[in-house]
Amino acid sequence: MTCMAVPPQPHDPSTWPTGTLEQVEPLVARVLAPNASPFTYTGTQTYLVGTEVLAVIDPGPDDAEHLVALQSAINGREVAAIMCTHTHRDHSPAAAPLAEATGAPIVGCAPLVIESDAPRVDAPFDKNYAPNRVLEDGEAMTGIGWTLRAVATPGHTSNHLCFALEESGALFTGDHVMGWSTSVIVPPDGDMGDYLASLARLYEREDRIYYPAHGPAVEKPRQLVRGMMGHRRARERQIMKLLADEARSIAAMVPQMYKGVDERLWPAAAQSVHAHLIEMQRRGEVAQTGEIWLIN
């Protein structure tokens, strides 16, 4: 369930109440799940779109307290779809019990099966996720007064989708873009090249506001996305500078690159460094010998 690779910003828990329905704009409300952590910030935000007939976006973890809060927020209204941006375990596991309770179909990202010999590489993923309908890029789900169109944004995971609410100009960005942190990219499924391409795609759009699954709404989306792309380019320059001094392992690079960051987050940071190196290797800029990386 790794979402980030930088330390969380301080927050006042009273301003992020779990289990409470908060209306953020006429067509959009949210309920915060009680799963705060160094990797999920204040927890997963489940969004309810619509007034009479709803879509539920990123239902969150299979947590009894959260499911009760969601059913209270739904308050007997019809649910047209339970929509998942991706299948990390802090996003999609509540889809199945919520579908059983409401009769709604599960719609959105594709299921994901990781093929790898790496130990527990699939541990963060919801292996029980079973959608009734997979949305391809550009396909839409509609209800009374709302249209949610899928925007494919692979990178954080290969199956990641954002959902654009056409009536208000809002974009539900899952873990692809968050206002409190950058996303961690974990190979082999996470791909830095895809992630950067997806950021560039969002930069070309004209969405009014982003609603991420973690952290505050992003009111200046293109400015943030431009900064995130610059941040990734800066990380690559940092890697090249370190390797210009001497060939190094990822374990040796992380303490230099993430000074001041909580050491509990270094394993997640190491995954993003690895993703950068894989992309730089594709471009012929670096090479690998065992655990050691060097300039090509």
C-alpha positions in Angstrom: 0.0 0.0 0.0 2.9 2.3 -0.5 1.8 5.6 -1.9 4.6 8.0 -1.1 8.3 8.5 -0.6 8.6 11.7 1.4 7.7 12.4 5.0 4.1 13.3 5.7 3.2 16.9 6.4 2.0 17.6 10.0 -1.8 17.6 10.2 -4.5 18.2 12.8 -6.6 15.0 13.1 -9.6 17.2 14.0 -9.6 18.6 10.5 -9.6 15.2 9.0 -12.5 13.3 10.7 -12.9 9.7 9.7 -16.3 8.3 8.9 -17.9 11.8 8.3 -19.6 12.7 5.0 -18.1 16.0 3.8 -19.6 17.8 0.8 -16.7 19.3 -1.2 -18.7 20.6 -4.2 -22.3 20.1 -5.3 -21.7 16.8 -7.0 -18.9 15.5 -4.8 -18.7 14.3 -1.2 -16.1 12.3 0.6 -15.7 9.9 3.5 -12.2 9.4 5.1 -11.2 5.8 6.0 -9.6 5.2 9.4 -6.3 3.9 7.9 -3.9 6.8 8.4 -0.2 5.8 8.2 3.2 7.2 7.1 2.3 5.8 3.6 -1.4 6.9 3.4 -1.2 10.3 5.2 -4.6 10.8 6.9 -6.1 7.7 5.2 -7.9 6.8 2.0 -10.6 9.3 0.9 -13.6 7.6 -0.7 -15.6 9.9 -3.0 -19.3 9.9 -3.6 -20.3 11.5 -6.9 -23.9 12.5 -7.6 -27.0 13.4 -5.7 -29.8 10.9 -6.5 -27.8 8.1 -8.1 -24.2 7.7 -6.9 -20.8 6.5 -8.0 -18.4 5.5 -5.2 -14.8 6.1 -6.1 -12.0 4.2 -4.3 -14.1 2.4 -1.7 -11.0 1.8 0.4 -9.9 -0.9 2.7 -12.2 -3.7 3.8 -12.7 -2.1 7.2 -16.0 -2.7 9.1 -16.1 0.9 10.5 -15.5 2.4 7.1 -18.1 0.2 5.4 -20.7 1.3 8.0 -19.7 5.0 7.4 -20.1 4.5 3.6 -23.5 2.9 3.9 -24.6 5.7 6.2 -23.3 8.3 3.6 -25.1 6.5 0.8 -28.3 6.6 2.9 -30.4 4.3 0.8 -29.6 6.0 -2.5 -29.0 3.9 -5.6 -25.3 3.2 -6.4 -24.7 3.0 -10.1 -21.1 1.9 -9.8 -18.3 1.3 -7.4 -15.2 2.6 -9.2 -11.6 1.8 -8.4 -8.6 3.8 -9.6 -6.2 0.8 -8.9 -6.0 -2.3 -6.8 -3.6 -1.4 -3.9 -5.1 -2.7 -0.7 -6.0 0.7 0.6 -8.2 1.4 -2.4 -10.2 -1.5 -3.7 -10.9 -4.3 -1.1 -14.1 -2.6 0.2 -15.5 -2.9 -3.3 -16.7 -6.5 -2.9 -18.6 -6.1 0.4 -20.0 -2.7 -0.7 -21.2 -4.3 -3.9 -22.9 -7.0 -1.9 -24.6 -4.5 0.3 -25.8 -2.2 -2.4 -26.1 -4.4 -5.5 -23.9 -2.1 -7.5 -21.4 -3.3 -10.1 -17.7 -2.8 -9.6 -16.4 -0.7 -12.5 -13.0 0.8 -13.3 -9.4 -0.5 -13.5 -8.4 -3.9 -14.7 -7.5 -6.6 -12.2 -3.7 -7.0 -11.8 -1.7 -10.2 -11.5 2.1 -9.8 -10.9 4.4 -12.3 -12.5 7.7 -12.2 -10.7 10.0 -14.3 -8.6 10.6 -11.4 -6.2 9.5 -12.1 -2.7 6.0 -10.8 -1.8 6.0 -8.5 -4.9 2.2 -8.8 -5.0 1.7 -8.2 -1.3 0.3 -4.6 -1.6 -2.3 -5.6 -4.3 -5.9 -6.7 -3.8 -5.8 -10.2 -5.5 -9.5 -10.7 -4.9 -10.6 -7.6 -6.9 -13.1 -8.8 -9.6 -14.6 -6.0 -11.6 -17.9 -6.4 -13.5 -16.7 -3.9 -16.1 -13.2 -2.7 -17.0 -13.1 0.8 -18.3 -10.7 1.5 -21.2 -9.1 4.9 -21.7 -11.8 7.3 -22.7 -14.7 5.1 -21.7 -17.4 6.6 -19.4 -19.7 5.7 -16.6 -22.8 7.8 -16.4 -25.6 8.5 -13.8 -28.2 11.1 -13.2 -26.4 14.4 -13.6 -22.8 13.1 -13.9 -20.4 11.5 -16.3 -17.1 10.0 -15.2 -14.6 9.3 -18.0 -11.6 7.1 -17.6 -8.1 8.6 -18.1 -5.4 5.9 -18.3 -2.5 6.9 -16.1 -0.1 3.9 -15.7 3.0 4.4 -13.7 2.3 4.1 -10.0 0.6 0.8 -11.0 0.2 -0.5 -14.6 -3.6 -0.6 -14.1 -4.1 3.0 -12.7 -7.0 5.1 -14.0 -8.1 8.6 -13.1 -11.7 9.6 -13.5 -12.8 12.9 -15.0 -16.1 14.4 -13.8 -17.1 16.2 -17.0 -19.9 18.3 -15.4 -17.5 20.1 -12.9 -14.0 19.8 -14.4 -12.8 17.7 -11.4 -10.4 14.8 -11.8 -10.2 12.0 -9.3 -6.5 11.2 -9.3 -6.1 8.2 -7.0 -2.5 7.8 -6.1 -1.1 9.2 -9.4 -1.1 12.8 -8.2 -1.5 13.8 -4.6 -1.3 17.1 -2.9 0.8 16.0 0.1 3.5 13.8 -1.5 4.9 12.2 -4.6 3.9 8.7 -5.4 6.3 5.9 -5.0 7.0 3.8 -8.1 7.7 0.2 -7.3 9.1 -2.1 -10.0 8.3 -4.5 -11.6 4.8 -3.3 -12.0 5.5 0.4 -11.3 7.2 2.1 -14.2 8.9 5.5 -14.1 8.7 6.0 -17.8 5.0 5.4 -17.9 4.5 7.5 -14.8 6.3 10.5 -16.4 4.3 10.0 -19.6 1.1 10.0 -17.6 2.1 13.2 -15.8 2.8 14.8 -19.1 -0.7 13.7 -20.3 -2.4 15.3 -17.3 -0.3 18.5 -17.8 -1.9 18.8 -21.3 -5.4 18.6 -19.8 -7.4 21.5 -18.4 -9.0 20.0 -15.3 -10.2 22.6 -12.8 -9.3 20.6 -9.6 -7.8 17.3 -8.5 -9.3 15.1 -5.8 -6.6 12.6 -4.8 -7.2 9.5 -2.6 -4.8 10.9 0.0 -4.4 14.5 1.2 -6.0 17.8 0.2 -7.6 18.8 -3.0 -5.2 20.2 -5.6 -6.6 23.6 -6.7 -3.7 24.4 -9.1 -3.4 21.1 -10.9 -1.1 22.1 -13.8 1.3 24.0 -11.5 1.6 20.9 -9.3 2.1 18.5 -12.2 4.8 20.7 -13.6 6.5 20.7 -10.3 6.3 16.9 -10.0 7.9 16.5 -13.4 10.6 18.8 -12.4 11.1 16.9 -9.1 11.6 13.7 -11.0 14.1 15.3 -13.4 16.0 16.6 -10.3 16.1 13.1 -8.9 17.7 11.9 -12.1 20.3 14.6 -12.0 21.0 13.7 -8.3 21.5 10.1 -9.3 23.9 11.0 -12.1 25.9 13.3 -9.8 26.3 10.5 -7.3 27.3 8.0 -9.9 29.7 10.5 -11.4 31.6 10.5 -8.1 31.6 6.7 -7.9 29.6 3.6 -8.8 27.1 2.8 -6.0 24.4 0.5 -4.9 20.8 1.8 -4.4 21.3 1.2 -0.6 24.3 3.6 -0.7 22.4 6.3 -2.7 19.2 6.5 -0.6 20.8 8.1 2.5 22.4 10.7 0.4 19.3 11.4 -1.6 16.8 11.4 1.2 18.6 13.2 4.0 16.2 14.4 6.6 13.5 11.9 5.6 12.2 9.5 8.2 14.3 6.3 7.8 11.2 4.2 8.0 10.4 5.5 4.5 13.8 4.7 3.0 12.7 1.3 1.7 9.9 3.0 -0.3 12.3 5.7 -1.5 14.7 2.9 -2.6 12.0 1.5 -4.8 11.5 4.9 -6.6 15.3 5.2 -7.0 15.3 1.7 -8.6 12.5 2.8 -10.9 14.5 5.8 -12.0 17.6 3.7 -12.6 15.6 1.2 -14.7 14.3 4.1 -16.9 17.7 5.7 -17.2 19.1 2.3 -18.2 16.5 2.0 -20.9 17.8 5.3 -22.2 21.4 4.1 -22.1 22.6 6.5 -19.4 23.5 4.0 -16.7 24.4 0.4 -16.4 24.2 -2.3 -13.7 26.7 -4.8 -12.4 25.1 -6.9 -9.7 23.9 -4.4 -7.1 26.2 -1.7 -8.3 25.1 1.0 -10.7 27.4 3.1 -12.8 27.3 5.7 -15.6 27.3 4.0 -19.0 
